[in-house]
Amino acid sequence: MKPMFAFLLFTASLLTANLGAAEEGQKTTGKTSPPVSDDKIITVVVENDSIGTRGTDKNYTSGVRIGYYDINAEMPELAYVIDDYIPTFEVSKTSSVFYSFGQNLYSPQDITQSDQDPNDRPWAAHLYASMGLVTQTDDHLDELEISLGIVGPWALGEQAQKFVHKYVTPDSPTPKGWSHQLKNEPALMVGWQRRYPNYFDTNVMGLNIGVSPYFGATLGNVHTFANVGANLRLTPYEDIRQDAPMRVRPALPGTGYFDIPENKWSWYAFMGLEGRAVAHNIFLDGNTFADSHSVLKV
């Protein structure tokens, strides 16, 4: 019960800070104008431990996410339901909607071992689809994402990893422990974050350097945690309205908004730091409604 108590206490402190920030936001107008275009942006994000490492499959080993971000789109009916029941989110003329589809894979350190290591994390895959809403109020952005999916064999983790190892990275070892993966379980997550994209920024030699703090919480049988952090960005000054890419959840935040410049190309560099109070992680704690392998969070 101690981790859950710490999580609830931390969430309560964030909500208190949220109310104070909202009151302050009513007094101050932010620097960033909301997107006014009707752009439709498609992003493809691939995260894999073979990129930039020695190719060792372990822990969070792969993540793929395809996103579709519709700027100033007509809001789905669900958005107005959320507006009615979630006080931190409000549909307005600045609201945008995004949809995504993705798959995450998790494995122990030794994927050539056919038995489950009792001291290592369970094999697991997460296949999901999500809808997200982004709206701007004064100096901050509120981002809300609802994700539905499946954890277990139906998430097709074994098939995906074996296909990649056979046809994409043929020098990789064959994974042999998927028979011990988590059991099938419906996966639900609801995540909310508030960001301050122009909390601090400055222009140096035609470049914009900015810091964007944020805080939020995610609830669900996949992940339950509260988070607080900040992103540091570097971008050409004329493309200041760009945003960090829409990354694989539960990574650092970003919408992936890209305002096409006059010369038809641009760039955006970023880094971030985040702290979390974690109450539940199905990929360590095991299945919610069935017996499965699990490990202690340390």
Beta strands, then each sheet from edge to edge (+ up, - down):
strand 1: 40-48
strand 2: 59-70
strand 3: 96-107
strand 4: 124-137
strand 5: 140-151
strand 6: 185-195
strand 7: 200-204
strand 8: 207-220
strand 9: 223-236
strand 10: 269-281
sheet 1: 1+ 2- 3+ 4- 5+ 6- 8+ 7-
sheet 2: 1+ 2- 3+ 4- 5+ 6- 8+ 9- 10+
end
